[in-house]
Amino acid sequence: MDDLDLFKDELKFWRTTATTQVGTMPPPPMIIELYLDTSELTQSQVLVVIDETMRRNRVDLAGSGSGGSFVGGRHGGGDGYGQRSILLESWMLNLTQPCPDPPPDLPVVYKKSIIFFRSLYAYVRLLPAFQLQRRLRKMKGLANLRLGYRLVAAPTLRNDEIPI
């Protein structure tokens, strides 16, 4: 419940939009971004990312060197100063179907919701961010890395984000 209180103000936007625009237009999409917070890493620590070809790439957290996020200029963009998070996953939630008239019976909604949330729970456990969270929790030397999440209405590149 504590996590829900953290996003009470952000969720208020979508809640009021969904209730005030009933029947006219769907609310804007809600985007859930999962990111790796590197703000606690010290100057002497190095972050290494393994890409899809299993090559190791050192992330330039200080922005020195080639001006990109990876040493060697493999990925460009920005001067790198002040960048402290890496976007890992982004989920876009859309409400595209209008509410049926008359609304379905509550037991039917409950039954379909249980199936949906069980499937979602199983699916989330297969995603890379969940595997990373488990690894970060197990390894004591990685206490300076944390996963975080934020709610936004539109995808944007933040100033403190390392583009990968």
Buried (B, 14 or more C-beta within 10 A) or exposed (E): EEEEEEEEEBEEBBEEBBEEEEEEEEBBBBBBBBBBBBBEBEEEEEBEBEEEEEEEBBBBBEBEBBEBBBBEEBBEBBEBEEBBBBBBBEEEEEBEEEEEEEEEEEEEEEEEEEEEEEEEEEEEEEBEBBEBBEEBEEEEEBEBBBBEBBBBBEEEEBEEBBBB
